[in-house]
Each structure stands twice: as C-alpha cells, then as structure tokens.
Amino acid sequence: MKKKSLIAIIASILVLLGTGSFSSPQLVSAAKHQIFVSSKTYVYDHKGKKTKEVYKKSKSLYYTSVKKIKGYKYYRIGKNKYIHYYDGLPLNIVKTPKNRPAKNGASLMDFMANDTSLTTAQRQEAQKAATLLRTGKIDSQAQKGAPSWFNTYVKLGGKDDATSNVNIKASLQSLANANKERTKAGVGELKISPTSTAISMIDADYQKQGSLNHPGFYGYHFNLENLSAGAEPISNWMTEKVDWEWDVKKSPSLAPYEFTPNWEDPVYNQAVLGTNGYRMAGHYTNLLNKGHRVMGMAHMTQTPYGAADAFNATNEGEDSAITLAQYKAIVKEWLKK
C-alpha cells in the first residue's frame, strides 16, 4: 500500500476531547487582561482535567495569569478554572475598523506574495494559495475545478471562518505546538506551506457541515491530514502515543515505524487506522512523521462541538515554504495593516 493510502483515515477520524495526562502547572506571567472566546470553550482545573463547566457562546472574560501544564499554556480565569491559551484571543485583534475590508486568508496570501524579502518560489506559492482560497481551484488539479461545497462553507473573512483574522492568529499557537512536539521527538521542525495552509483552511471550513469528516478533495503533494475538534489539537493527537505503545506491545514489529511509515505493512496500516484489534494511532504518527517537511494548519469556530482544526503535512514543497518564525512575523505585520 502506498503512502497516499493514509487517506483511509478519512473514514475513521477520532474526535478527541482533551484526555491527556498533565503535570503540575508552572507560572508564566501574572496580569489582568480581557480576552475573547468565540466558540464553545471548555474549562479545566489546575491539573488540566476538563470540568463540567463550558462556555457555549461568544463571551469576553478576564484572566489573572497564564500557566503552563505539561508544556501547554492556559489562561487562569478564576479559582481552579482555566481555559486553553489557544481558545482565548485578545480583544484588540477581534474588531475590524470601519470602512476597512475584513482581513482574510486570501488577503494574507496576497500580502505574502508581495513580500520582497521572500524568494520568487515562496511568493509564487503564496499567490497560488490566494487563488485557491478565492476559487477553490488548485493548479495541479485544474481539471477537477472546485469542490461542489466550496461556496457553501468557505466564507472569506467570516467571523467563525478558518480564513478570518482571528482564527488565523489562533492557529499560530498550534503550529508552534506541533513543532515543539516534533523537536521533542527528534524528527525536526516543519516549515509552513502557503498551499497546505490554504487547504487546511478549506478543509476546516468543511466541518461546518456538522460532523468531523475529511473532504478528501485536494491531493496536493500527497498531503496527509489530521482533524480534531473540541480542544487544543496537538495535545489531542499526542494522546495517541499511548495507543501506539499499546499497538507495539501487541506487535513488536511495529516499533521501527513510529516516525517512519511503512505503508507496505498491513499491520502498520491496521495500527494507524485502529482496525483488527489495534488502537488508532494515525494522528500521532502523522504529526511526528519524520519524512514530512512542510505543514499547514487552520482553526474554525462554527461547529456543534466547538472549534475544529485541520493539519496537513507533506514531504514535498520545502523550497517554496517559509519558516514558522517568518510566517508568524508576516501574520503579525499583516494584522497591523
């Protein structure tokens, strides 16, 4: 079975809801500032355990400090009450000045395409991504056109859309968390691909249809995709590490393939998909795939189960990608314009 067979995960995506283990929190900073939550947001205790309390609608909150629990940041919003740092957004990036068009993913890619500090290949890739976000069409699949659902779910700059300035900024923390976990695993950081980012935005928006499903439309450079809902995605996918370890204990022959896929091995495919008595570990192995070179991520906040996140990664396109530091700086500058 070839690499692209991982698309079978489409049929068996796992919605994780933050069940990972956590260590004692570490104080990072203390302040009193207002933040905004734009979607269903869960409240956690000081050990990172999800409580029964949840904010179901958009709401402004105050936090008194930021703490780290097992390396991930949380806002402290009350006594023994925390929300993921990922879920809270400073109010100063939520409002768009009057008479200014709403910023969106396509205008970000335009901004990147006009950045003369980037290489020609990087700028061309950004322009390709801008076109994709506006039309749903990608040049390597031009004959396919746009997906039939594109105009239904992708609303450039919409408040809850993956292409909104708020949700683009929110995705930066997940990108950093992804590279953090990859560094810890010794598999190397990934660069940011504009096109993989655009595909992630579109696929995240597709989740507005009401259930967590891979659309499976774009096969650009054999991107392999993870989806998550309801909590911070990287920690969600990392909880599958224990499932991988369980699978390896069941079949020790899997051990060499934790970070290097073996698509020819049916046992590996069963472990990735969680079939035939194995536990699903495909999100974990995809996140830490040693062969990946670039990634894209997106965050969307219009679903019945909280925010939805999409991650796409591939081993191609490194020459036209940019570092995470470059991408964060570009987003920061773009938000100021």
ZAROVEX-827440 format. One record per residue (C-alpha): residue number from 1; x, y, z. Coordinates in Angstrom, 2 decimals. Layout:
% residues N
<atom nr="NUM" x="X" y="Y" z="Z"/>
...
***
This chain:
% residues 337
<atom nr="1" x="0.00" y="0.00" z="0.00"/>
<atom nr="2" x="1.45" y="3.38" z="-0.99"/>
<atom nr="3" x="1.79" y="6.46" z="1.17"/>
<atom nr="4" x="-1.40" y="8.06" z="-0.04"/>
<atom nr="5" x="-3.35" y="5.14" z="1.37"/>
<atom nr="6" x="-3.46" y="7.01" z="4.67"/>
<atom nr="7" x="-6.46" y="8.79" z="3.15"/>
<atom nr="8" x="-8.35" y="5.80" z="4.55"/>
<atom nr="9" x="-8.18" y="7.62" z="7.87"/>
<atom nr="10" x="-10.95" y="9.73" z="6.35"/>
<atom nr="11" x="-13.40" y="7.01" z="7.22"/>
<atom nr="12" x="-12.28" y="6.63" z="10.82"/>
<atom nr="13" x="-11.30" y="10.03" z="12.23"/>
<atom nr="14" x="-11.22" y="10.18" z="16.00"/>
<atom nr="15" x="-12.69" y="13.17" z="17.84"/>
<atom nr="16" x="-10.55" y="13.62" z="20.93"/>
<atom nr="17" x="-11.63" y="15.79" z="23.82"/>
<atom nr="18" x="-8.51" y="16.51" z="25.83"/>
<atom nr="19" x="-8.00" y="13.29" z="27.78"/>
<atom nr="20" x="-4.21" y="13.52" z="28.02"/>
<atom nr="21" x="-2.29" y="13.46" z="31.30"/>
<atom nr="22" x="-0.90" y="16.64" z="32.77"/>
<atom nr="23" x="1.84" y="17.61" z="35.23"/>
<atom nr="24" x="1.83" y="20.34" z="37.85"/>
<atom nr="25" x="1.30" y="23.82" z="36.38"/>
<atom nr="26" x="4.14" y="26.30" z="36.04"/>
<atom nr="27" x="3.50" y="30.02" z="36.43"/>
<atom nr="28" x="4.49" y="32.03" z="33.36"/>
<atom nr="29" x="3.10" y="35.51" z="33.95"/>
<atom nr="30" x="0.57" y="37.41" z="36.04"/>
<atom nr="31" x="-1.75" y="40.14" z="34.74"/>
<atom nr="32" x="-5.37" y="41.15" z="34.46"/>
<atom nr="33" x="-6.48" y="41.44" z="30.88"/>
<atom nr="34" x="-9.59" y="40.89" z="28.87"/>
<atom nr="35" x="-9.82" y="38.07" z="26.35"/>
<atom nr="36" x="-12.49" y="36.86" z="23.96"/>
<atom nr="37" x="-13.71" y="33.32" z="23.33"/>
<atom nr="38" x="-15.55" y="32.97" z="20.04"/>
<atom nr="39" x="-16.79" y="29.39" z="20.22"/>
<atom nr="40" x="-17.64" y="26.56" z="22.59"/>
<atom nr="41" x="-14.84" y="26.63" z="25.17"/>
<atom nr="42" x="-14.19" y="24.09" z="27.91"/>
<atom nr="43" x="-12.99" y="24.93" z="31.40"/>
<atom nr="44" x="-10.19" y="22.89" z="33.01"/>
<atom nr="45" x="-8.89" y="22.54" z="36.57"/>
<atom nr="46" x="-5.30" y="23.18" z="37.72"/>
<atom nr="47" x="-4.30" y="19.65" z="36.68"/>
<atom nr="48" x="-5.57" y="20.14" z="33.15"/>
<atom nr="49" x="-8.63" y="17.96" z="33.70"/>
<atom nr="50" x="-11.76" y="19.06" z="31.88"/>
<atom nr="51" x="-14.56" y="20.18" z="34.20"/>
<atom nr="52" x="-18.30" y="20.20" z="33.56"/>
<atom nr="53" x="-18.26" y="23.96" z="33.00"/>
<atom nr="54" x="-18.29" y="25.17" z="29.40"/>
<atom nr="55" x="-18.85" y="28.50" z="27.63"/>
<atom nr="56" x="-21.21" y="27.75" z="24.77"/>
<atom nr="57" x="-21.38" y="31.21" z="23.20"/>
<atom nr="58" x="-19.05" y="34.08" z="22.35"/>
<atom nr="59" x="-18.01" y="35.81" z="25.54"/>
<atom nr="60" x="-15.40" y="38.19" z="26.94"/>
<atom nr="61" x="-13.51" y="37.02" z="30.04"/>
<atom nr="62" x="-10.80" y="38.27" z="32.38"/>
<atom nr="63" x="-7.70" y="36.27" z="33.23"/>
<atom nr="64" x="-5.24" y="36.84" z="36.08"/>
<atom nr="65" x="-2.31" y="34.73" z="34.94"/>
<atom nr="66" x="-1.02" y="32.37" z="32.31"/>
<atom nr="67" x="0.21" y="28.93" z="33.39"/>
<atom nr="68" x="1.86" y="26.00" z="31.70"/>
<atom nr="69" x="0.54" y="22.48" z="32.19"/>
<atom nr="70" x="2.75" y="19.85" z="30.62"/>
<atom nr="71" x="4.23" y="22.49" z="28.34"/>
<atom nr="72" x="0.94" y="23.98" z="27.14"/>
<atom nr="73" x="-0.35" y="27.41" z="28.14"/>
<atom nr="74" x="-3.65" y="28.05" z="29.92"/>
<atom nr="75" x="-5.41" y="31.26" z="31.00"/>
<atom nr="76" x="-6.40" y="31.30" z="34.67"/>
<atom nr="77" x="-9.89" y="32.82" z="34.65"/>
<atom nr="78" x="-10.86" y="32.05" z="38.24"/>
<atom nr="79" x="-10.11" y="29.88" z="41.24"/>
<atom nr="80" x="-9.09" y="26.48" z="39.87"/>
<atom nr="81" x="-10.57" y="27.49" z="36.49"/>
<atom nr="82" x="-8.52" y="27.53" z="33.29"/>
<atom nr="83" x="-9.11" y="27.67" z="29.56"/>
<atom nr="84" x="-6.63" y="26.76" z="26.85"/>
<atom nr="85" x="-4.44" y="29.69" z="25.87"/>
<atom nr="86" x="-5.35" y="28.60" z="22.35"/>
<atom nr="87" x="-9.05" y="29.39" z="22.96"/>
<atom nr="88" x="-8.70" y="32.94" z="24.27"/>
<atom nr="89" x="-7.97" y="35.86" z="21.96"/>
<atom nr="90" x="-7.04" y="39.44" z="22.91"/>
<atom nr="91" x="-9.89" y="41.81" z="22.10"/>
<atom nr="92" x="-7.60" y="44.13" z="20.14"/>
<atom nr="93" x="-7.47" y="41.66" z="17.23"/>
<atom nr="94" x="-11.17" y="40.88" z="17.12"/>
<atom nr="95" x="-12.55" y="44.15" z="15.80"/>
<atom nr="96" x="-12.08" y="45.38" z="12.25"/>
<atom nr="97" x="-12.03" y="49.18" z="11.83"/>
<atom nr="98" x="-15.00" y="50.66" z="9.97"/>
<atom nr="99" x="-14.68" y="51.08" z="6.22"/>
<atom nr="100" x="-11.82" y="48.57" z="6.06"/>
<atom nr="101" x="-12.46" y="45.27" z="4.25"/>
<atom nr="102" x="-12.30" y="42.27" z="6.59"/>
<atom nr="103" x="-8.91" y="40.62" z="6.53"/>
<atom nr="104" x="-8.99" y="37.02" z="5.39"/>
<atom nr="105" x="-6.79" y="34.15" z="4.37"/>
<atom nr="106" x="-6.63" y="35.22" z="0.73"/>
<atom nr="107" x="-5.53" y="38.76" z="1.62"/>
<atom nr="108" x="-2.86" y="37.27" z="3.91"/>
<atom nr="109" x="-1.54" y="35.23" z="1.00"/>
<atom nr="110" x="-1.63" y="38.37" z="-1.21"/>
<atom nr="111" x="0.39" y="40.18" z="1.44"/>
<atom nr="112" x="2.90" y="37.33" z="1.48"/>
<atom nr="113" x="3.08" y="37.24" z="-2.33"/>
<atom nr="114" x="4.08" y="40.92" z="-2.29"/>
<atom nr="115" x="6.77" y="40.47" z="0.35"/>
<atom nr="116" x="10.03" y="41.18" z="-1.46"/>
<atom nr="117" x="12.07" y="39.59" z="1.32"/>
<atom nr="118" x="10.78" y="36.19" z="0.17"/>
<atom nr="119" x="12.11" y="34.18" z="-2.74"/>
<atom nr="120" x="10.31" y="34.03" z="-6.06"/>
<atom nr="121" x="9.25" y="30.46" z="-5.35"/>
<atom nr="122" x="7.82" y="31.42" z="-1.96"/>
<atom nr="123" x="5.91" y="34.38" z="-3.39"/>
<atom nr="124" x="4.52" y="32.31" z="-6.26"/>
<atom nr="125" x="3.36" y="29.66" z="-3.80"/>
<atom nr="126" x="1.59" y="32.32" z="-1.73"/>
<atom nr="127" x="-0.19" y="33.64" z="-4.83"/>
<atom nr="128" x="-1.26" y="30.09" z="-5.70"/>
<atom nr="129" x="-2.70" y="29.78" z="-2.20"/>
<atom nr="130" x="-4.56" y="33.10" z="-2.55"/>
<atom nr="131" x="-6.17" y="31.91" z="-5.78"/>
<atom nr="132" x="-7.10" y="28.62" z="-4.16"/>
<atom nr="133" x="-8.86" y="30.37" z="-1.29"/>
<atom nr="134" x="-10.82" y="32.60" z="-3.64"/>
<atom nr="135" x="-11.81" y="29.97" z="-6.21"/>
<atom nr="136" x="-11.42" y="26.56" z="-4.60"/>
<atom nr="137" x="-9.24" y="25.57" z="-7.55"/>
<atom nr="138" x="-5.66" y="24.38" z="-7.38"/>
<atom nr="139" x="-3.49" y="24.46" z="-10.49"/>
<atom nr="140" x="-2.23" y="20.87" z="-10.21"/>
<atom nr="141" x="-5.86" y="19.67" z="-10.19"/>
<atom nr="142" x="-7.32" y="22.29" z="-12.52"/>
<atom nr="143" x="-9.39" y="19.71" z="-14.34"/>
<atom nr="144" x="-11.27" y="18.92" z="-11.11"/>
<atom nr="145" x="-12.36" y="22.50" z="-10.56"/>
<atom nr="146" x="-13.57" y="23.46" z="-7.09"/>
<atom nr="147" x="-15.40" y="21.12" z="-4.73"/>
<atom nr="148" x="-19.19" y="21.38" z="-5.02"/>
<atom nr="149" x="-19.46" y="22.53" z="-1.41"/>
<atom nr="150" x="-16.76" y="25.24" z="-1.59"/>
<atom nr="151" x="-19.07" y="28.29" z="-1.81"/>
<atom nr="152" x="-21.38" y="26.86" z="0.83"/>
<atom nr="153" x="-18.79" y="26.55" z="3.58"/>
<atom nr="154" x="-15.87" y="28.86" z="2.74"/>
<atom nr="155" x="-16.77" y="32.45" z="3.64"/>
<atom nr="156" x="-13.61" y="34.56" z="3.33"/>
<atom nr="157" x="-13.15" y="36.66" z="6.45"/>
<atom nr="158" x="-16.37" y="35.42" z="8.07"/>
<atom nr="159" x="-16.38" y="35.71" z="11.86"/>
<atom nr="160" x="-16.11" y="31.96" z="12.52"/>
<atom nr="161" x="-14.41" y="31.06" z="9.25"/>
<atom nr="162" x="-10.96" y="29.47" z="9.19"/>
<atom nr="163" x="-9.96" y="32.36" z="6.90"/>
<atom nr="164" x="-10.80" y="35.07" z="9.48"/>
<atom nr="165" x="-8.00" y="37.13" z="11.01"/>
<atom nr="166" x="-8.99" y="35.92" z="14.48"/>
<atom nr="167" x="-8.77" y="32.24" z="13.58"/>
<atom nr="168" x="-5.60" y="32.66" z="11.53"/>
<atom nr="169" x="-3.93" y="34.18" z="14.59"/>
<atom nr="170" x="-5.35" y="31.39" z="16.75"/>
<atom nr="171" x="-3.72" y="28.75" z="14.53"/>
<atom nr="172" x="-0.23" y="30.13" z="15.24"/>
<atom nr="173" x="-0.14" y="28.51" z="18.67"/>
<atom nr="174" x="-0.98" y="25.10" z="17.21"/>
<atom nr="175" x="1.78" y="25.43" z="14.62"/>
<atom nr="176" x="4.23" y="26.22" z="17.42"/>
<atom nr="177" x="2.93" y="23.29" z="19.48"/>
<atom nr="178" x="3.35" y="20.95" z="16.51"/>
<atom nr="179" x="6.99" y="21.90" z="16.04"/>
<atom nr="180" x="7.54" y="21.69" z="19.79"/>
<atom nr="181" x="6.38" y="18.07" z="19.85"/>
<atom nr="182" x="8.39" y="17.24" z="16.75"/>
<atom nr="183" x="11.52" y="18.72" z="18.30"/>
<atom nr="184" x="10.98" y="16.69" z="21.48"/>
<atom nr="185" x="10.62" y="13.55" z="19.36"/>
<atom nr="186" x="13.78" y="14.37" z="17.39"/>
<atom nr="187" x="12.06" y="14.41" z="13.99"/>
<atom nr="188" x="12.72" y="18.04" z="13.06"/>
<atom nr="189" x="10.60" y="21.17" z="12.76"/>
<atom nr="190" x="8.38" y="21.77" z="9.75"/>
<atom nr="191" x="8.21" y="24.84" z="7.54"/>
<atom nr="192" x="4.91" y="26.49" z="6.64"/>
<atom nr="193" x="3.48" y="25.84" z="3.18"/>
<atom nr="194" x="1.04" y="28.52" z="1.96"/>
<atom nr="195" x="-0.84" y="25.97" z="-0.14"/>
<atom nr="196" x="-1.05" y="23.40" z="2.67"/>
<atom nr="197" x="-2.30" y="26.25" z="4.87"/>
<atom nr="198" x="-5.00" y="27.15" z="2.34"/>
<atom nr="199" x="-6.08" y="23.51" z="2.04"/>
<atom nr="200" x="-6.25" y="23.28" z="5.83"/>
<atom nr="201" x="-8.46" y="26.41" z="5.92"/>
<atom nr="202" x="-10.82" y="24.98" z="3.31"/>
<atom nr="203" x="-10.96" y="21.55" z="4.96"/>
<atom nr="204" x="-11.53" y="23.12" z="8.39"/>
<atom nr="205" x="-14.41" y="25.15" z="6.94"/>
<atom nr="206" x="-15.89" y="21.95" z="5.52"/>
<atom nr="207" x="-16.56" y="20.88" z="9.11"/>
<atom nr="208" x="-19.45" y="23.39" z="9.15"/>
<atom nr="209" x="-21.46" y="20.57" z="7.57"/>
<atom nr="210" x="-21.97" y="19.24" z="11.09"/>
<atom nr="211" x="-19.69" y="16.27" z="11.63"/>
<atom nr="212" x="-15.95" y="15.75" z="11.65"/>
<atom nr="213" x="-15.04" y="14.41" z="8.21"/>
<atom nr="214" x="-12.16" y="14.70" z="5.76"/>
<atom nr="215" x="-13.44" y="16.12" z="2.47"/>
<atom nr="216" x="-10.63" y="14.28" z="0.68"/>
<atom nr="217" x="-10.75" y="16.61" z="-2.32"/>
<atom nr="218" x="-7.24" y="18.03" z="-2.54"/>
<atom nr="219" x="-4.39" y="15.58" z="-3.13"/>
<atom nr="220" x="-1.73" y="18.29" z="-3.36"/>
<atom nr="221" x="1.74" y="16.74" z="-2.93"/>
<atom nr="222" x="0.06" y="13.82" z="-1.14"/>
<atom nr="223" x="-0.80" y="15.96" z="1.89"/>
<atom nr="224" x="-1.71" y="13.78" z="4.87"/>
<atom nr="225" x="-4.37" y="15.29" z="7.09"/>
<atom nr="226" x="-5.37" y="15.24" z="10.76"/>
<atom nr="227" x="-8.64" y="16.67" z="12.08"/>
<atom nr="228" x="-9.57" y="17.47" z="15.66"/>
<atom nr="229" x="-12.48" y="19.06" z="17.49"/>
<atom nr="230" x="-13.35" y="20.35" z="20.93"/>
<atom nr="231" x="-9.92" y="21.18" z="22.38"/>
<atom nr="232" x="-6.30" y="22.04" z="21.53"/>
<atom nr="233" x="-5.47" y="19.73" z="18.61"/>
<atom nr="234" x="-1.78" y="18.92" z="19.13"/>
<atom nr="235" x="-2.25" y="17.67" z="22.69"/>
<atom nr="236" x="-5.28" y="15.71" z="21.45"/>
<atom nr="237" x="-3.27" y="13.90" z="18.81"/>
<atom nr="238" x="-0.37" y="13.34" z="21.19"/>
<atom nr="239" x="-2.68" y="11.33" z="23.47"/>
<atom nr="240" x="-2.47" y="8.60" z="20.83"/>
<atom nr="241" x="1.13" y="7.95" z="21.85"/>
<atom nr="242" x="-0.15" y="5.52" z="24.47"/>
<atom nr="243" x="-2.22" y="3.80" z="21.79"/>
<atom nr="244" x="0.86" y="3.43" z="19.59"/>
<atom nr="245" x="2.79" y="1.96" z="22.52"/>
<atom nr="246" x="-0.07" y="-0.46" z="23.14"/>
<atom nr="247" x="-0.01" y="-1.46" z="19.46"/>
<atom nr="248" x="3.75" y="-2.01" z="19.59"/>
<atom nr="249" x="3.35" y="-4.21" z="22.64"/>
<atom nr="250" x="0.77" y="-6.22" z="20.71"/>
<atom nr="251" x="3.01" y="-6.41" z="17.60"/>
<atom nr="252" x="6.68" y="-5.57" z="18.35"/>
<atom nr="253" x="7.44" y="-5.49" z="14.62"/>
<atom nr="254" x="5.78" y="-2.05" z="14.56"/>
<atom nr="255" x="8.47" y="-0.45" z="16.75"/>
<atom nr="256" x="10.75" y="0.85" z="13.93"/>
<atom nr="257" x="7.85" y="2.65" z="12.24"/>
<atom nr="258" x="6.82" y="5.13" z="14.94"/>
<atom nr="259" x="8.26" y="8.06" z="12.99"/>
<atom nr="260" x="8.85" y="6.40" z="9.61"/>
<atom nr="261" x="5.70" y="4.98" z="7.99"/>
<atom nr="262" x="5.70" y="1.54" z="6.40"/>
<atom nr="263" x="2.67" y="1.61" z="4.14"/>
<atom nr="264" x="3.53" y="-1.80" z="2.69"/>
<atom nr="265" x="2.94" y="-3.47" z="6.06"/>
<atom nr="266" x="-0.73" y="-4.35" z="6.65"/>
<atom nr="267" x="-0.14" y="-4.46" z="10.41"/>
<atom nr="268" x="1.13" y="-0.86" z="10.32"/>
<atom nr="269" x="-1.98" y="0.23" z="8.43"/>
<atom nr="270" x="-4.20" y="-1.51" z="10.98"/>
<atom nr="271" x="-2.45" y="0.30" z="13.82"/>
<atom nr="272" x="-2.74" y="3.65" z="12.05"/>
<atom nr="273" x="-6.44" y="3.13" z="11.41"/>
<atom nr="274" x="-7.29" y="1.35" z="14.64"/>
<atom nr="275" x="-8.71" y="-1.75" z="12.96"/>
<atom nr="276" x="-8.46" y="-5.51" z="13.55"/>
<atom nr="277" x="-8.00" y="-5.15" z="17.31"/>
<atom nr="278" x="-5.44" y="-2.31" z="17.18"/>
<atom nr="279" x="-5.86" y="1.13" z="18.73"/>
<atom nr="280" x="-5.91" y="4.10" z="16.38"/>
<atom nr="281" x="-2.60" y="5.94" z="16.40"/>
<atom nr="282" x="-2.66" y="7.57" z="12.96"/>
<atom nr="283" x="-2.94" y="11.18" z="14.14"/>
<atom nr="284" x="0.08" y="10.72" z="16.40"/>
<atom nr="285" x="2.21" y="9.04" z="13.72"/>
<atom nr="286" x="1.21" y="11.61" z="11.09"/>
<atom nr="287" x="2.05" y="14.54" z="13.37"/>
<atom nr="288" x="5.53" y="13.09" z="14.03"/>
<atom nr="289" x="6.18" y="11.65" z="10.57"/>
<atom nr="290" x="9.92" y="12.08" z="10.08"/>
<atom nr="291" x="9.51" y="12.36" z="6.31"/>
<atom nr="292" x="7.33" y="15.48" z="6.47"/>
<atom nr="293" x="8.98" y="18.76" z="5.52"/>
<atom nr="294" x="6.12" y="21.29" z="5.44"/>
<atom nr="295" x="2.75" y="21.79" z="7.10"/>
<atom nr="296" x="-0.29" y="24.00" z="7.26"/>
<atom nr="297" x="-2.92" y="24.40" z="9.98"/>
<atom nr="298" x="-6.28" y="26.08" z="10.34"/>
<atom nr="299" x="-8.80" y="26.78" z="13.10"/>
<atom nr="300" x="-12.56" y="27.17" z="12.52"/>
<atom nr="301" x="-15.18" y="28.02" z="15.16"/>
<atom nr="302" x="-18.58" y="27.20" z="13.66"/>
<atom nr="303" x="-19.41" y="23.62" z="14.65"/>
<atom nr="304" x="-21.82" y="21.97" z="17.10"/>
<atom nr="305" x="-18.90" y="20.56" z="19.12"/>
<atom nr="306" x="-16.59" y="23.55" z="19.47"/>
<atom nr="307" x="-13.72" y="24.60" z="17.28"/>
<atom nr="308" x="-12.42" y="22.32" z="14.52"/>
<atom nr="309" x="-8.79" y="22.17" z="13.45"/>
<atom nr="310" x="-7.14" y="20.80" z="10.33"/>
<atom nr="311" x="-3.47" y="19.87" z="9.88"/>
<atom nr="312" x="-1.93" y="18.99" z="6.53"/>
<atom nr="313" x="1.68" y="17.92" z="6.06"/>
<atom nr="314" x="3.78" y="16.51" z="3.24"/>
<atom nr="315" x="7.37" y="15.69" z="2.29"/>
<atom nr="316" x="7.30" y="17.99" z="-0.77"/>
<atom nr="317" x="7.37" y="21.75" z="-1.33"/>
<atom nr="318" x="10.11" y="22.75" z="1.11"/>
<atom nr="319" x="11.73" y="25.17" z="-1.34"/>
<atom nr="320" x="8.58" y="27.28" z="-1.57"/>
<atom nr="321" x="7.76" y="27.14" z="2.16"/>
<atom nr="322" x="8.81" y="29.57" z="4.90"/>
<atom nr="323" x="9.90" y="29.05" z="8.49"/>
<atom nr="324" x="7.39" y="29.34" z="11.31"/>
<atom nr="325" x="9.23" y="32.42" z="12.57"/>
<atom nr="326" x="8.84" y="34.05" z="9.15"/>
<atom nr="327" x="5.16" y="33.13" z="8.97"/>
<atom nr="328" x="4.43" y="34.50" z="12.44"/>
<atom nr="329" x="6.21" y="37.76" z="11.61"/>
<atom nr="330" x="4.25" y="38.10" z="8.35"/>
<atom nr="331" x="0.93" y="37.45" z="10.09"/>
<atom nr="332" x="1.79" y="40.00" z="12.79"/>
<atom nr="333" x="2.67" y="42.64" z="10.21"/>
<atom nr="334" x="-0.41" y="41.82" z="8.11"/>
<atom nr="335" x="-2.70" y="42.24" z="11.13"/>
<atom nr="336" x="-1.31" y="45.74" z="11.67"/>
<atom nr="337" x="-2.04" y="46.92" z="8.13"/>
***
